[in-house]
C-alpha cells in the first residue's frame, strides 16, 4: 500500500513508513501460515498491540532491513520487513512516540 494513503487515515504496514515517522498501531494482520502466527505471537508478547505508538528509528541500507522500531517511547526492536508487515499503523502528525 503506498505511503500516500497515510494522510487520509488509512492503515499501512509498519515497514512502509519512512525513517523518523511516528504512528499508532491500528491492528495486527492475520498471518497466512503457522510461521506467521508464531511471529505474530512474539510481536504481541513484546508489546506490539493496537493503540501503542511506534517510531521508525532506522532502516538498513540493503533492502531496508532490519527496521529499528521504538515502541511506546521506551524500547527499541529490530524487525524484518515480513515481521513489520503484520503490524498495521496510522501515521501520527506532531505527536511523540
PARO-522507 format. One record per residue: x, y, z of N, C-alpha, C, O, CB in turn. Coordinates in Angstrom, 3 decimals, always signed. Glycine has a CB too. Layout:
<recs>
REC     n.east    n.north       n.up    ca.east   ca.north      ca.up     c.east    c.north       c.up     o.east    o.north       o.up    cb.east   cb.north      cb.up
REC          X          Y          Z          X          Y          Z          X          Y          Z          X          Y          Z          X          Y          Z
...
</recs>
This chain:
<recs>
REC     n.east    n.north       n.up    ca.east   ca.north      ca.up     c.east    c.north       c.up     o.east    o.north       o.up    cb.east   cb.north      cb.up
REC     +0.851     -1.183     +0.000     +0.000     +0.000     +0.000     +0.892     +1.240     +0.000     +1.815     +1.299     +0.812     -0.965     +0.002     +1.230
REC     +0.675     +2.206     -0.839     +1.542     +3.368     -0.928     +1.427     +4.278     +0.299     +0.394     +4.323     +0.966     +1.219     +4.151     -2.180
REC     +2.509     +4.993     +0.572     +2.506     +5.904     +1.706     +1.512     +7.038     +1.552     +1.103     +7.632     +2.550     +3.872     +6.465     +1.908
REC     +1.116     +7.352     +0.342     +0.189     +8.462     +0.134     -1.147     +8.225     +0.825     -1.936     +9.159     +0.966     -0.032     +8.686     -1.348
REC     -1.419     +6.996     +1.259     -2.687     +6.742     +1.943     -2.647     +7.173     +3.401     -3.711     +7.381     +3.984     -3.041     +5.271     +1.856
REC     -1.470     +7.319     +4.030     -1.425     +7.625     +5.453     -2.051     +8.968     +5.831     -2.723     +9.028     +6.861     -0.014     +7.603     +5.911
REC     -1.876    +10.050     +5.064     -2.530    +11.296     +5.461     -4.054    +11.187     +5.445     -4.730    +11.946     +6.139     -2.091    +12.421     +4.546
REC     -4.595    +10.270     +4.677     -6.046    +10.102     +4.609     -6.570     +9.219     +5.728     -7.776     +8.989     +5.819     -6.442     +9.516     +3.269
REC     -5.682     +8.720     +6.582     -6.116     +7.942     +7.726     -6.170     +6.444     +7.514     -6.651     +5.731     +8.394     -7.427     +8.399     +8.137
REC     -5.700     +5.934     +6.388     -5.708     +4.500     +6.148     -4.550     +3.840     +6.886     -3.480     +4.431     +7.029     -5.628     +4.202     +4.642
REC     -4.768     +2.623     +7.351     -3.692     +1.861     +7.975     -2.764     +1.331     +6.890     -3.209     +0.909     +5.823     -4.257     +0.697     +8.837
REC     -1.466     +1.361     +7.181     -0.439     +0.851     +6.270     +0.468     -0.083     +7.056     +0.520     +0.001     +8.283     +0.383     +2.018     +5.617
REC     +1.185     -0.973     +6.371     +2.132     -1.830     +7.093     +3.264     -0.996     +7.697     +3.718     -0.026     +7.091     +2.709     -2.910     +6.152
REC     +3.707     -1.372     +8.868     +4.763     -0.657     +9.568     +6.018     -0.511     +8.714     +6.661     +0.538     +8.745     +5.100     -1.368    +10.859
REC     +6.376     -1.538     +7.957     +7.596     -1.474     +7.152     +7.502     -0.461     +6.020     +8.526     -0.123     +5.427     +7.906     -2.832     +6.583
REC     +6.312     +0.032     +5.702     +6.138     +1.011     +4.634     +6.390     +2.444     +5.054     +6.401     +3.340     +4.210     +4.771     +0.906     +4.088
REC     +6.593     +2.683     +6.347     +6.830     +4.049     +6.820     +8.293     +4.438     +6.637     +9.175     +3.584     +6.725     +6.426     +4.186     +8.299
REC     +8.558     +5.716     +6.385     +9.941     +6.169     +6.246    +10.607     +6.352     +7.607     +9.938     +6.417     +8.638     +9.993     +7.478     +5.460
REC    +11.917     +6.433     +7.589    +12.692     +6.677     +8.809    +12.217     +7.968     +9.474    +12.018     +8.981     +8.805    +14.211     +6.755     +8.491
REC    +12.036     +7.924    +10.795    +11.593     +9.089    +11.555    +10.084     +9.205    +11.702     +9.605    +10.002    +12.509    +12.109    +10.318    +10.912
REC     +9.332     +8.434    +10.945     +7.865     +8.512    +11.006     +7.349     +7.986    +12.336     +7.884     +7.028    +12.893     +7.232     +7.722     +9.849
REC     +6.305     +8.625    +12.831     +5.623     +8.191    +14.047     +4.243     +7.687    +13.668     +3.610     +8.198    +12.744     +5.529     +9.346    +15.092
REC     +3.782     +6.666    +14.402     +2.485     +6.075    +14.066     +1.882     +5.415    +15.292     +2.550     +5.206    +16.304     +2.625     +5.052    +12.921
REC     +0.619     +5.098    +15.175     -0.115     +4.357    +16.199     -0.535     +3.017    +15.588     -1.025     +2.966    +14.460     -1.367     +5.172    +16.719
REC     -0.339     +1.953    +16.333     -0.736     +0.635    +15.833     -2.248     +0.572    +15.767     -2.933     +0.761    +16.773     -0.175     -0.507    +16.732
REC     -2.761     +0.308    +14.586     -4.192     +0.225    +14.332     -4.699     -1.205    +14.564     -5.709     -1.425    +15.232     -4.509     +0.682    +12.893
REC     -3.972     -2.162    +13.996     -4.381     -3.565    +14.122     -3.215     -4.450    +13.716     -2.218     -3.986    +13.163     -5.642     -3.873    +13.249
REC     -3.367     -5.733    +14.003     -2.380     -6.727    +13.592     -2.994     -7.556    +12.484     -4.141     -7.992    +12.588     -1.930     -7.627    +14.791
REC     -2.236     -7.773    +11.431     -2.739     -8.506    +10.266     -2.861     -9.992    +10.583     -2.162    -10.515    +11.451     -1.816     -8.294     +9.050
REC     -3.743    -10.650     +9.880     -3.925    -12.097    +10.010     -2.803    -12.805     +9.256     -2.675    -12.636     +8.043     -5.324    -12.541     +9.471
REC     -1.985    -13.598     +9.961     -0.901    -14.306     +9.275     -1.435    -15.372     +8.322     -2.531    -15.901     +8.510     +0.038    -14.947    +10.293
REC     -0.641    -15.676     +7.299     -1.067    -16.633     +6.278     -0.703    -18.073     +6.594     -1.279    -19.000     +6.025     -0.473    -16.261     +4.967
REC     +0.259    -18.269     +7.506     +0.709    -19.636     +7.791     +1.140    -19.764     +9.250     +1.098    -18.795    +10.008     +1.872    -20.033     +6.853
REC     +1.554    -20.967     +9.630     +1.957    -21.229    +11.016     +3.163    -20.389    +11.423     +3.210    -19.879    +12.543     +2.274    -22.710    +11.202
REC     +4.130    -20.240    +10.535     +5.305    -19.423    +10.846     +4.889    -17.978    +11.127     +5.404    -17.349    +12.051     +6.327    -19.473     +9.683
REC     +3.967    -17.461    +10.336     +3.464    -16.111    +10.546     +2.722    -15.973    +11.861     +2.805    -14.933    +12.515     +2.561    -15.714     +9.410
REC     +1.993    -17.014    +12.259     +1.287    -16.989    +13.547     +2.278    -16.940    +14.713     +2.040    -16.260    +15.711     +0.370    -18.225    +13.682
REC     +3.380    -17.658    +14.578     +4.413    -17.639    +15.623     +5.043    -16.255    +15.733     +5.283    -15.760    +16.834     +5.500    -18.694    +15.333
REC     +5.308    -15.637    +14.591     +5.871    -14.282    +14.586     +4.876    -13.316    +15.224     +5.266    -12.477    +16.036     +6.221    -13.827    +13.136
REC     +3.620    -13.423    +14.874     +2.594    -12.547    +15.423     +2.517    -12.700    +16.939     +2.405    -11.702    +17.651     +1.230    -12.848    +14.786
REC     +2.575    -13.912    +17.436     +2.540    -14.156    +18.873     +3.730    -13.474    +19.559     +3.566    -12.864    +20.616     +2.545    -15.674    +19.164
REC     +4.920    -13.572    +18.968     +6.096    -12.907    +19.545     +5.929    -11.390    +19.554     +6.289    -10.731    +20.528     +7.360    -13.288    +18.763
REC     +5.384    -10.837    +18.472     +5.150     -9.389    +18.424     +4.192     -8.956    +19.528     +4.411     -7.933    +20.176     +4.592     -8.978    +17.050
REC     +3.148     -9.721    +19.741     +2.179     -9.413    +20.800     +2.856     -9.496    +22.170     +2.653     -8.632    +23.022     +0.966    -10.383    +20.736
REC     +3.655    -10.533    +22.373     +4.324    -10.729    +23.658     +5.266     -9.584    +24.011     +5.407     -9.247    +25.187     +5.093    -12.026    +23.642
REC     +5.911     -8.981    +23.018     +6.833     -7.882    +23.314     +6.147     -6.518    +23.306     +6.800     -5.503    +23.551     +7.968     -7.881    +22.316
REC     +4.847     -6.476    +23.029     +4.104     -5.235    +23.196     +3.581     -4.549    +21.961     +3.069     -3.434    +22.061     +4.923     -4.317    +23.877
REC     +3.687     -5.171    +20.786     +3.120     -4.578    +19.577     +1.618     -4.836    +19.578     +1.140     -5.829    +19.030     +3.791     -5.160    +18.286
REC     +0.886     -3.918    +20.207     -0.551     -4.062    +20.395     -1.278     -2.830    +19.864     -0.710     -1.738    +19.846     -0.883     -4.286    +21.882
REC     -2.528     -2.992    +19.432     -3.306     -1.837    +18.982     -3.337     -0.737    +20.047     -3.535     -0.999    +21.233     -4.737     -2.266    +18.629
REC     -3.136     +0.499    +19.588     -3.129     +1.650    +20.476     -1.735     +2.098    +20.896     -1.564     +3.232    +21.343     -3.930     +1.341    +21.686
REC     -0.737     +1.231    +20.760     +0.642     +1.591    +21.104     +1.222     +2.501    +20.024     +0.872     +2.389    +18.849     +1.520     +0.320    +21.275
REC     +2.109     +3.398    +20.435     +2.777     +4.267    +19.472     +4.121     +3.672    +19.087     +4.766     +2.985    +19.879     +2.959     +5.687    +20.046
REC     +4.527     +3.946    +17.869     +5.807     +3.465    +17.348     +6.484     +4.577    +16.557     +5.836     +5.505    +16.073     +5.610     +2.206    +16.461
REC     +7.806     +4.459    +16.438     +8.569     +5.395    +15.600     +9.639     +4.590    +14.882    +10.305     +3.748    +15.486     +9.209     +6.565    +16.454
REC     +9.801     +4.850    +13.598    +10.856     +4.193    +12.823    +12.159     +4.933    +13.129    +12.323     +6.096    +12.760    +10.533     +4.195    +11.263
REC    +13.074     +4.254    +13.799    +14.340     +4.864    +14.201    +15.360     +4.773    +13.079    +16.080     +5.735    +12.812    +14.885     +4.194    +15.465
REC    +15.427     +3.629    +12.425    +16.415     +3.436    +11.353    +15.982     +2.284    +10.464    +15.178     +1.437    +10.852    +17.830     +3.167    +11.936
REC    +16.540     +2.276     +9.259    +16.335     +1.177     +8.325    +17.687     +0.802     +7.743    +18.519     +1.669     +7.476    +15.319     +1.560     +7.197
REC    +17.903     -0.499     +7.547    +19.155     -0.955     +6.944    +19.254     -0.494     +5.502    +18.246     -0.198     +4.861    +19.267     -2.480     +7.018
REC    +20.468     -0.438     +5.005    +20.699     +0.028     +3.636    +20.220     -0.969     +2.592    +19.450     -0.607     +1.703    +22.169     +0.309     +3.427
REC    +20.654     -2.192     +2.683    +20.320     -3.206     +1.678    +18.897     -3.723     +1.890    +18.643     -4.503     +2.808    +21.327     -4.378     +1.733
REC    +17.987     -3.290     +1.048    +16.606     -3.757     +1.143    +15.817     -3.169     +2.295    +14.670     -3.561     +2.510    +16.595     -5.225     +1.261
REC    +16.397     -2.237     +3.047    +15.678     -1.595     +4.136    +15.523     -2.456     +5.375    +14.688     -2.158     +6.229    +14.344     -1.186     +3.666
REC    +16.316     -3.525     +5.491    +16.223     -4.389     +6.665    +17.546     -4.404     +7.397    +18.587     -4.263     +6.756    +15.812     -5.815     +6.270
REC    +17.554     -4.568     +8.709    +16.373     -4.594     +9.570    +15.803     -3.189     +9.758    +16.411     -2.192     +9.368    +16.717     -5.212    +10.934
REC    +14.633     -3.143    +10.360    +13.954     -1.889    +10.668    +14.004     -1.719    +12.186    +13.490     -2.563    +12.919    +12.462     -1.878    +10.125
REC    +14.617     -0.638    +12.660    +14.662     -0.354    +14.094    +13.411     +0.435    +14.458    +13.169     +1.518    +13.924    +15.964     +0.437    +14.485
REC    +12.617     -0.119    +15.372    +11.335     +0.472    +15.744    +11.320     +0.769    +17.243    +11.558     -0.125    +18.056    +10.162     -0.470    +15.361
REC    +11.044     +2.006    +17.605    +10.888     +2.382    +19.014     +9.421     +2.179    +19.368     +8.535     +2.744    +18.727    +11.347     +3.878    +19.282
REC     +9.172     +1.377    +20.381     +7.818     +1.028    +20.801     +7.480     +1.765    +22.084     +8.148     +1.588    +23.103     +7.672     -0.499    +20.996
REC     +6.438     +2.597    +22.035     +5.983     +3.303    +23.221     +6.979     +4.277    +23.809     +6.837     +4.677    +24.964     +5.616     +2.334    +24.246
REC     +7.983     +4.667    +23.045     +8.955     +5.635    +23.522     +9.988     +5.071    +24.477    +10.793     +5.828    +25.020     +8.253     +6.744    +24.179
REC     +9.991     +3.759    +24.701    +10.910     +3.187    +25.688    +11.820     +2.108    +25.130    +13.031     +2.151    +25.351    +10.133     +2.623    +26.825
REC    +11.273     +1.157    +24.421    +12.046     +0.009    +23.942    +12.229     +0.084    +22.435    +11.348     +0.551    +21.712    +11.357     -1.312    +24.330
REC    +13.385     -0.383    +21.970    +13.666     -0.404    +20.540    +13.885     -1.845    +20.109    +14.608     -2.599    +20.762    +14.903     +0.475    +20.194
REC    +13.252     -2.220    +19.000    +13.343     -3.579    +18.470    +13.753     -3.516    +17.005    +13.403     -2.576    +16.291    +11.994     -4.336    +18.633
REC    +14.495     -4.524    +16.568    +14.846     -4.674    +15.161    +13.917     -5.713    +14.548    +13.849     -6.848    +15.021    +16.347     -5.084    +14.986
REC    +13.210     -5.329    +13.506    +12.266     -6.224    +12.847    +12.643     -6.413    +11.390    +13.187     -5.506    +10.760    +10.839     -5.684    +12.960
REC    +12.358     -7.575    +10.862    +12.469     -7.820     +9.430    +11.199     -7.262     +8.789    +10.185     -7.073     +9.460    +12.661     -9.361     +9.108
REC    +11.267     -7.003     +7.490    +10.107     -6.454     +6.781     +8.907     -7.389     +6.877     +7.777     -6.921     +7.015    +10.453     -6.196     +5.311
REC     +9.129     -8.705     +6.806     +7.991     -9.639     +6.877     +7.343     -9.624     +8.255     +6.147     -9.888     +8.376     +8.446    -11.066     +6.535
REC     +8.118     -9.318     +9.300     +7.557     -9.195    +10.648     +6.789     -7.881    +10.771     +5.669     -7.849    +11.280     +8.677     -9.274    +11.723
REC     +7.405     -6.800    +10.300     +6.767     -5.488    +10.373     +5.507     -5.415     +9.514     +4.622     -4.605     +9.791     +7.746     -4.410     +9.943
REC     +5.413     -6.244     +8.483     +4.231     -6.253     +7.616     +2.975     -6.695     +8.362     +1.861     -6.386     +7.938     +4.467     -7.169     +6.422
REC     +3.144     -7.410     +9.461     +1.993     -7.861    +10.250     +1.401     -6.758    +11.120     +0.295     -6.899    +11.641     +2.396     -9.025    +11.123
REC     +2.146     -5.649    +11.277     +1.717     -4.533    +12.128     +1.171     -3.420    +11.240     +1.924     -2.804    +10.485     +2.897     -4.008    +13.016
REC     -0.120     -3.161    +11.324     -0.786     -2.116    +10.536     -0.893     -0.863    +11.386     -1.371     -0.916    +12.519     -2.199     -2.579    +10.051
REC     -0.448     +0.270    +10.842     -0.377     +1.518    +11.618     -1.050     +2.672    +10.899     -1.311     +2.619     +9.698     +1.070     +1.876    +11.910
REC     -1.326     +3.729    +11.677     -1.779     +5.018    +11.132     -0.723     +6.055    +11.510     -0.310     +6.141    +12.667     -3.221     +5.425    +11.686
REC     -0.303     +6.822    +10.546     +0.711     +7.856    +10.789     +0.168     +8.914    +11.747     -1.009     +9.270    +11.698     +1.153     +8.515     +9.456
REC     +1.051     +9.412    +12.624     +0.723    +10.477    +13.546     +1.428    +11.748    +13.106     +2.563    +11.698    +12.633     +1.112    +10.101    +14.987
REC     +0.782    +12.855    +13.254     +1.370    +14.142    +12.882     +1.612    +14.955    +14.158     +0.674    +15.253    +14.898     +0.441    +14.922    +11.884
REC     +2.883    +15.313    +14.409     +3.206    +16.199    +15.515     +3.076    +15.610    +16.903     +3.022    +16.362    +17.876     +2.363    +17.366    +15.436
REC     +3.024    +14.302    +17.033     +2.922    +13.679    +18.353     +4.150    +12.837    +18.582     +4.688    +12.266    +17.634     +1.636    +12.821    +18.483
REC     +4.613    +12.744    +19.819     +5.758    +11.919    +20.161     +5.370    +10.470    +20.276     +4.240    +10.148    +20.644     +6.385    +12.388    +21.445
REC     +6.301     +9.592    +19.964     +6.063     +8.157    +20.100     +7.034     +7.589    +21.090     +7.012     +6.388    +21.358     +6.186     +7.434    +18.749
</recs>
